[in-house]
């Protein structure tokens, strides 16, 4: 009861004053809570199904929605999950060594088999080291041609040399098969990768391909602007030098396309983790908003050459959905601003999602948009002003018509403090989520019901 009361108090604080001047516009007695129009998308029971408190923000009314919950046995590790989805409805997770996936909303799970033969075109290849299971972590994303590009980093294995090992893992959609290749990384510490597709066709000194895969080290990239690796086949990676952030002159313009252009469903799932700080460009290439010190953007073109673009974005964190709408999210203090553009970033509609008065600080967050479901979601883990960390998820349904959130869901019990980074006893290192083709969200969270982070799959969806 105290937990429910806390939820209601927080919900009241979050919605108070949100609709200033709108009193009387909504006949609350004539409306039913939004979840009364939901239906259970999956009639087969899950092993661990839970209900989470969900707030109808129009009515300021709280109820429960159903979610299936999974622990580190389904692709995670001690501290995180790296979640993604595919256009066919698969859930992908490479929080640990190898991609783990489910094609039926979490009922059955399979994994890439490390004992399979390596790709014959690899420069070098070795099997993983027995006894080092549990040390790996990686990244994964579906490319716009249906391939799945992935990597796994194994730290400090190989005897006294303590060599980091980088395994490129590729699912070739045309052949419906997994392949892998061992790549030697020269830096002594690589860390969790962030990975993104560079839209092709690529024609570079490294070779040609339908796309390129860019991987950056969380550790090196954020601290020393280094640690980049790039591949044109998803298997063989080579170091790539990032430009100096001092920049020079902005010498090119990049066409971001026209809103309403149907780019195809892969554009709703190919978003990298926000910490990549980049988004794929439909006309070809990859954009890094606010990369240079003067606020201008860096652009990696289809020859895999760097350029400086005069265009300024409202945030480092952006994503183009399948109808060519551009979404960016910025955060100031405990208030998030969703920026959405239908003209390639020339003008923006904005909406604030505020935790002022509720959160003392923001721990982790992530977002994604799906034009196919006309949906935008924002996941936040925040430090409660009067207690432990809280995980929550805003749904903005009908985002092409309004940026106003319709629901807010509290993930788990919100009863556990955690801190990212090695050496901490309780860790939740980053937020992670994906959107399934049916509109269901897959999202990571952490509470006291398990020692390691969990993730949940949404089961109640609009009928």
C-alpha positions as CSV (number, residue, x, y, z in Angstrom):
1,X,0.0,0.0,0.0
2,X,2.8,2.4,0.8
3,X,4.4,1.6,-2.6
4,X,1.1,2.3,-4.4
5,X,0.7,5.5,-2.4
6,X,4.2,6.6,-3.4
7,X,3.3,6.0,-7.1
8,X,0.1,8.1,-6.8
9,X,2.0,10.9,-5.1
10,X,4.7,10.9,-7.8
11,X,2.0,10.7,-10.6
12,X,0.3,13.7,-9.1
13,X,3.5,15.7,-9.0
14,X,4.4,14.8,-12.5
15,X,1.0,15.8,-14.0
16,X,0.3,18.9,-11.8
17,X,0.4,22.0,-14.0
18,X,1.3,20.1,-17.1
19,X,-1.8,21.3,-19.0
20,X,-1.9,24.9,-17.8
21,X,-5.0,26.7,-19.0
22,X,-6.6,23.4,-20.2
23,X,-9.0,22.9,-17.3
24,X,-12.4,22.0,-18.5
25,X,-11.3,20.8,-21.9
26,X,-11.4,17.1,-20.8
27,X,-14.7,15.6,-19.5
28,X,-13.0,13.2,-17.1
29,X,-16.3,11.6,-16.2
30,X,-17.0,10.7,-19.8
31,X,-13.5,9.1,-20.3
32,X,-12.2,5.8,-19.3
33,X,-8.5,5.2,-18.4
34,X,-6.5,4.5,-21.5
35,X,-5.5,1.0,-20.5
36,X,-9.2,-0.1,-20.7
37,X,-8.7,0.0,-24.5
38,X,-5.7,-2.3,-24.2
39,X,-5.6,-6.0,-24.9
40,X,-3.1,-8.7,-24.0
41,X,-1.0,-9.1,-27.1
42,X,0.3,-12.6,-26.1
43,X,-2.2,-15.1,-24.8
44,X,0.5,-17.7,-23.9
45,X,1.6,-17.2,-20.3
46,X,5.2,-16.2,-19.6
47,X,7.2,-17.7,-16.8
48,X,7.6,-14.4,-15.0
49,X,4.7,-12.0,-15.8
50,X,4.4,-8.9,-13.6
51,X,2.2,-5.8,-13.4
52,X,3.7,-2.3,-13.4
53,X,1.9,0.9,-12.2
54,X,0.9,3.0,-15.2
55,X,-0.5,6.5,-15.1
56,X,-3.0,7.9,-17.6
57,X,-1.6,11.4,-17.8
58,X,-4.8,12.9,-19.3
59,X,-6.9,11.7,-16.3
60,X,-4.1,11.5,-13.7
61,X,-5.4,8.0,-12.9
62,X,-3.2,5.0,-12.0
63,X,-3.7,1.4,-12.9
64,X,-1.6,-1.7,-13.8
65,X,-0.3,-3.0,-17.1
66,X,1.3,-6.4,-17.8
67,X,4.9,-7.1,-18.6
68,X,7.1,-10.2,-19.0
69,X,10.3,-10.0,-17.1
70,X,13.7,-11.6,-17.8
71,X,17.1,-11.7,-16.0
72,X,20.7,-12.0,-17.0
73,X,20.2,-15.6,-18.2
74,X,18.6,-14.1,-21.3
75,X,21.6,-12.3,-22.7
76,X,22.6,-9.9,-19.9
77,X,25.5,-9.7,-17.5
78,X,26.1,-8.4,-14.0
79,X,25.4,-4.8,-14.9
80,X,23.5,-4.3,-18.1
81,X,21.5,-5.5,-21.1
82,X,22.1,-4.3,-24.6
83,X,18.6,-4.6,-26.2
84,X,17.5,-4.2,-29.8
85,X,14.7,-5.5,-32.0
86,X,14.3,-6.5,-35.7
87,X,11.6,-5.9,-38.3
88,X,10.6,-9.5,-38.0
89,X,9.8,-9.1,-34.3
90,X,12.9,-10.7,-32.8
91,X,14.2,-9.4,-29.4
92,X,18.0,-9.2,-29.4
93,X,20.2,-8.9,-26.3
94,X,24.0,-8.9,-26.2
95,X,24.5,-7.7,-22.6
96,X,27.0,-10.6,-22.3
97,X,29.3,-12.5,-24.7
98,X,27.0,-13.6,-27.5
99,X,23.8,-12.4,-29.1
100,X,20.7,-14.0,-27.5
101,X,17.4,-13.7,-29.3
102,X,13.8,-14.6,-29.2
103,X,11.4,-14.6,-32.1
104,X,8.2,-15.1,-30.1
105,X,8.2,-12.3,-27.6
106,X,10.4,-14.0,-25.0
107,X,8.9,-17.5,-24.8
108,X,11.8,-19.3,-26.4
109,X,15.4,-18.1,-26.6
110,X,18.3,-19.1,-28.7
111,X,21.9,-17.9,-28.9
112,X,24.6,-17.6,-31.5
113,X,26.7,-20.7,-31.2
114,X,30.4,-19.9,-30.5
115,X,31.5,-23.3,-31.7
116,X,30.4,-22.7,-35.3
117,X,33.1,-22.3,-38.0
118,X,34.5,-18.8,-38.5
119,X,34.2,-17.0,-41.7
120,X,36.8,-18.1,-44.2
121,X,37.6,-14.5,-45.3
122,X,38.7,-13.4,-41.8
123,X,42.3,-12.2,-41.4
124,X,42.7,-14.3,-38.3
125,X,40.4,-16.3,-36.1
126,X,40.5,-18.1,-32.8
127,X,37.9,-19.7,-30.6
128,X,36.9,-18.1,-27.3
129,X,38.9,-19.0,-24.2
130,X,37.3,-21.6,-22.0
131,X,36.8,-20.5,-18.4
132,X,36.4,-16.8,-19.3
133,X,32.6,-16.9,-19.7
134,X,30.8,-14.0,-18.1
135,X,33.5,-11.4,-19.0
136,X,32.2,-10.4,-22.4
137,X,29.9,-7.6,-23.5
138,X,28.9,-6.2,-26.9
139,X,26.5,-4.3,-29.1
140,X,24.0,-5.3,-31.9
141,X,21.8,-3.6,-34.5
142,X,19.9,-4.6,-37.6
143,X,21.0,-2.8,-40.7
144,X,18.6,-1.4,-43.3
145,X,19.2,-4.4,-45.7
146,X,18.1,-6.9,-43.0
147,X,21.6,-8.0,-41.9
148,X,22.4,-7.9,-38.2
149,X,25.8,-6.4,-37.3
150,X,27.2,-7.2,-33.9
151,X,30.4,-7.3,-31.9
152,X,31.5,-8.9,-28.6
153,X,34.4,-7.7,-26.5
154,X,36.2,-10.1,-24.2
155,X,38.5,-8.2,-21.8
156,X,41.8,-9.4,-20.3
157,X,41.9,-13.0,-21.6
158,X,44.8,-14.8,-23.2
159,X,47.1,-15.7,-20.4
160,X,49.7,-13.2,-19.2
161,X,49.3,-11.0,-22.2
162,X,45.8,-10.0,-21.1
163,X,44.8,-9.2,-24.6
164,X,41.4,-7.7,-25.3
165,X,39.5,-9.8,-27.9
166,X,37.0,-8.3,-30.3
167,X,34.7,-10.8,-32.1
168,X,32.7,-9.5,-35.0
169,X,29.5,-11.4,-35.3
170,X,27.3,-11.0,-38.5
171,X,23.9,-12.4,-39.4
172,X,23.7,-12.4,-43.2
173,X,20.1,-12.0,-44.1
174,X,20.5,-13.1,-47.7
175,X,22.1,-16.4,-46.5
176,X,20.1,-16.7,-43.2
177,X,23.3,-17.6,-41.4
178,X,25.6,-16.4,-38.6
179,X,29.3,-15.8,-39.2
180,X,32.1,-14.5,-36.9
181,X,35.7,-13.2,-37.0
182,X,38.3,-12.5,-34.3
183,X,39.8,-9.0,-34.6
184,X,42.8,-8.0,-32.6
185,X,42.3,-4.6,-30.8
186,X,45.6,-2.8,-30.0
187,X,44.3,-0.6,-27.2
188,X,44.8,-2.2,-23.7
189,X,41.2,-1.4,-22.7
190,X,38.3,-1.3,-25.1
191,X,35.1,-1.4,-23.0
192,X,31.5,-1.8,-24.0
193,X,31.0,-0.8,-27.6
194,X,28.5,1.4,-29.3
195,X,27.7,0.4,-32.9
196,X,25.9,2.0,-35.8
197,X,25.3,1.5,-39.5
198,X,26.8,3.9,-42.0
199,X,24.3,4.0,-44.9
200,X,25.8,2.9,-48.3
201,X,26.5,2.0,-50.9
202,X,30.1,2.3,-49.6
203,X,33.0,2.8,-51.9
204,X,36.2,3.4,-49.9
205,X,39.8,2.5,-49.6
206,X,38.8,-0.3,-47.3
207,X,36.5,-1.8,-49.9
208,X,32.9,-1.6,-51.0
209,X,29.6,-2.8,-49.5
210,X,26.0,-2.2,-48.9
211,X,26.8,-0.5,-45.6
212,X,29.6,0.0,-43.2
213,X,29.6,-0.8,-39.5
214,X,31.2,1.7,-37.1
215,X,32.1,0.6,-33.6
216,X,33.4,2.9,-30.9
217,X,34.8,2.1,-27.5
218,X,32.8,3.6,-24.7
219,X,36.0,4.2,-22.7
220,X,38.3,5.6,-25.4
221,X,35.8,7.4,-27.5
222,X,34.4,9.5,-24.6
223,X,37.7,10.3,-23.0
224,X,40.2,10.6,-25.8
225,X,38.2,10.7,-29.0
226,X,39.7,7.4,-30.1
227,X,38.9,3.7,-30.2
228,X,37.0,3.7,-33.5
229,X,36.8,0.5,-35.7
230,X,35.1,0.3,-39.0
231,X,34.2,-2.5,-41.4
232,X,32.6,-2.8,-44.8
233,X,31.7,-6.5,-44.4
234,X,30.7,-6.7,-40.7
235,X,33.6,-9.1,-40.1
236,X,36.9,-7.5,-40.7
237,X,37.4,-4.2,-38.7
238,X,40.1,-1.6,-39.1
239,X,41.0,1.4,-36.9
240,X,39.4,4.7,-38.0
241,X,40.7,8.1,-36.7
242,X,38.1,10.6,-35.7
243,X,38.6,14.3,-36.6
244,X,39.9,16.8,-34.1
245,X,37.0,18.5,-32.3
246,X,38.5,21.9,-33.0
247,X,37.4,21.5,-36.6
248,X,38.0,23.8,-39.4
249,X,35.5,25.1,-41.9
250,X,32.1,23.6,-42.5
251,X,32.4,22.7,-46.2
252,X,29.4,20.6,-47.1
253,X,25.7,20.4,-46.9
254,X,23.8,17.1,-46.2
255,X,20.3,16.4,-47.5
256,X,18.3,14.7,-44.7
257,X,15.4,14.0,-47.0
258,X,11.7,14.9,-47.0
259,X,9.2,14.0,-44.3
260,X,6.6,11.4,-45.5
261,X,9.1,9.5,-47.5
262,X,8.6,5.8,-46.6
263,X,12.2,4.7,-45.8
264,X,11.1,1.1,-44.9
265,X,10.6,-0.6,-41.5
266,X,14.3,-1.1,-40.8
267,X,14.6,2.6,-40.0
268,X,12.4,2.1,-37.0
269,X,14.8,-0.5,-35.5
270,X,18.3,0.6,-36.8
271,X,18.8,3.3,-34.1
272,X,22.0,2.8,-32.2
273,X,22.3,3.3,-28.5
274,X,22.2,7.0,-27.7
275,X,25.8,7.0,-26.5
276,X,26.9,6.4,-30.1
277,X,25.9,10.1,-30.5
278,X,25.3,9.5,-34.2
279,X,22.4,8.7,-36.6
280,X,22.3,7.1,-40.0
281,X,21.4,9.4,-42.9
282,X,19.0,8.0,-45.6
283,X,20.8,9.6,-48.5
284,X,24.0,7.8,-47.3
285,X,26.5,8.3,-44.5
286,X,26.4,9.0,-40.8
287,X,25.9,12.2,-38.9
288,X,27.4,13.1,-35.5
289,X,25.4,16.2,-34.2
290,X,27.2,18.8,-32.2
291,X,30.5,17.0,-32.7
292,X,32.8,20.0,-33.1
293,X,33.5,22.6,-30.4
294,X,31.6,25.3,-32.3
295,X,28.4,23.1,-32.3
296,X,28.5,22.0,-35.9
297,X,28.2,18.4,-36.9
298,X,30.6,15.8,-38.2
299,X,29.6,13.7,-41.2
300,X,31.1,10.4,-42.3
301,X,30.3,10.0,-46.0
302,X,30.0,6.9,-48.2
303,X,33.8,7.0,-49.0
304,X,34.3,6.8,-45.2
305,X,35.8,10.3,-45.2
306,X,35.1,12.9,-42.6
307,X,33.4,16.3,-43.3
308,X,32.3,19.2,-41.2
309,X,28.6,20.3,-41.6
310,X,27.4,23.8,-40.7
311,X,24.1,22.4,-39.5
312,X,23.5,22.7,-35.7
313,X,21.2,20.2,-34.0
314,X,19.4,20.8,-30.6
315,X,21.2,17.7,-29.1
316,X,23.9,15.1,-29.7
317,X,21.2,12.4,-29.4
318,X,19.1,12.1,-32.6
319,X,17.3,9.4,-34.7
320,X,15.4,9.4,-38.0
321,X,12.3,7.2,-38.1
322,X,10.9,5.3,-41.1
323,X,8.8,8.3,-42.3
324,X,11.9,10.5,-42.3
325,X,10.9,12.5,-39.2
326,X,14.0,13.6,-37.2
327,X,13.8,13.1,-33.4
328,X,16.4,14.6,-30.9
329,X,16.3,14.6,-27.1
330,X,18.1,17.0,-24.9
331,X,18.2,17.1,-21.1
332,X,18.8,20.1,-18.8
333,X,18.8,19.3,-15.1
334,X,15.8,16.9,-14.6
335,X,13.8,18.0,-17.7
336,X,14.0,16.3,-21.0
337,X,13.0,18.0,-24.2
338,X,11.8,16.0,-27.2
339,X,12.5,17.8,-30.5
340,X,10.9,16.6,-33.7
341,X,11.4,18.0,-37.2
342,X,9.6,17.3,-40.5
343,X,11.9,19.4,-42.6
344,X,15.3,17.9,-42.0
345,X,16.1,19.9,-38.9
346,X,15.2,23.4,-40.2
347,X,12.3,23.8,-37.8
348,X,11.4,21.9,-34.7
349,X,8.3,21.1,-32.6
350,X,9.2,20.5,-28.9
351,X,7.7,19.0,-25.8
352,X,9.2,18.9,-22.3
353,X,9.0,15.8,-20.1
354,X,9.9,17.1,-16.6
355,X,10.9,15.4,-13.4
356,X,11.4,18.6,-11.5
357,X,10.5,18.3,-7.9
358,X,10.5,14.5,-8.2
359,X,14.1,13.6,-9.2
360,X,17.2,14.9,-7.6
361,X,19.3,13.7,-10.6
362,X,19.2,11.7,-13.7
363,X,21.0,8.3,-13.6
364,X,20.5,6.8,-17.1
365,X,18.1,7.3,-20.0
366,X,17.3,6.2,-23.6
367,X,14.7,6.9,-26.3
368,X,13.4,5.6,-29.6
369,X,10.8,6.5,-32.2
370,X,8.8,4.2,-34.5
371,X,6.8,5.8,-37.3
372,X,5.3,2.4,-38.1
373,X,3.6,2.5,-34.7
374,X,3.4,6.3,-34.6
375,X,5.1,5.9,-31.2
376,X,7.9,7.7,-29.3
377,X,9.2,6.3,-25.9
378,X,11.5,7.8,-23.4
379,X,13.0,5.6,-20.6
380,X,14.6,7.3,-17.6
381,X,16.3,6.0,-14.4
382,X,16.4,8.8,-11.9
383,X,17.5,9.3,-8.3
384,X,14.3,9.9,-6.3
385,X,14.5,13.1,-4.3
386,X,13.5,11.3,-1.2
387,X,14.6,7.7,-1.8
388,X,16.2,5.2,-4.2
389,X,16.4,5.1,-8.0
390,X,13.2,4.8,-10.0
391,X,12.8,3.4,-13.5
392,X,10.1,4.9,-15.7
393,X,8.9,5.0,-19.3
394,X,6.9,7.7,-21.1
395,X,4.7,6.6,-24.1
396,X,3.9,9.2,-26.7
397,X,1.3,7.5,-29.0
398,X,0.2,9.4,-32.1
399,X,3.5,11.2,-32.0
400,X,3.0,12.5,-35.6
401,X,0.0,14.5,-34.2
402,X,1.1,15.4,-30.7
403,X,4.3,15.2,-28.7
404,X,2.4,15.0,-25.5
405,X,2.8,11.8,-23.5
406,X,-0.3,9.8,-22.8
407,X,1.1,7.3,-20.3
408,X,3.9,7.0,-17.8
409,X,4.8,3.5,-16.5
410,X,6.9,2.7,-13.4
411,X,9.1,-0.3,-14.2
412,X,9.6,-2.5,-11.2
413,X,9.5,-1.6,-7.6
414,X,11.8,1.5,-7.7
415,X,13.5,0.4,-4.5
416,X,17.2,0.0,-5.3
417,X,20.1,2.4,-5.6
418,X,22.7,1.6,-8.2
419,X,25.6,3.4,-9.7
420,X,27.3,2.8,-13.1
421,X,31.0,2.0,-13.4
422,X,33.4,-0.7,-12.4
423,X,34.0,-1.3,-8.7
424,X,30.5,-0.5,-7.5
425,X,28.6,-3.2,-5.7
426,X,25.2,-2.6,-7.3
427,X,25.5,-1.5,-10.9
428,X,23.2,-0.4,-13.7
429,X,25.6,0.9,-16.3
430,X,23.2,2.1,-19.0
431,X,19.6,2.3,-20.1
432,X,18.6,0.2,-23.1
433,X,15.3,-0.4,-25.0
434,X,13.8,-1.4,-28.3
435,X,10.3,-1.2,-30.0
436,X,8.8,-4.4,-31.5
437,X,6.8,-4.2,-34.8
438,X,3.6,-4.6,-32.8
439,X,4.4,-1.6,-30.7
440,X,5.5,-3.4,-27.6
441,X,8.5,-2.0,-25.8
442,X,11.5,-4.0,-24.6
443,X,13.3,-2.1,-21.8
444,X,15.9,-2.6,-19.1
445,X,15.4,-1.8,-15.4
446,X,16.7,-2.8,-12.0
447,X,15.0,-3.4,-8.6
448,X,15.5,-5.5,-5.5
449,X,13.8,-8.6,-7.0
450,X,17.1,-9.6,-8.6
451,X,20.8,-8.9,-7.9
452,X,21.5,-7.9,-11.5
453,X,19.6,-5.7,-14.0
454,X,16.4,-7.1,-15.5
455,X,14.5,-6.3,-18.7
456,X,10.8,-6.3,-19.4
457,X,8.6,-6.9,-22.5
458,X,5.3,-5.0,-22.8
459,X,2.3,-7.3,-23.0
460,X,-0.7,-4.9,-22.8
461,X,-1.1,-2.9,-26.0
462,X,-3.8,-0.7,-27.6
463,X,-6.4,-3.1,-29.1
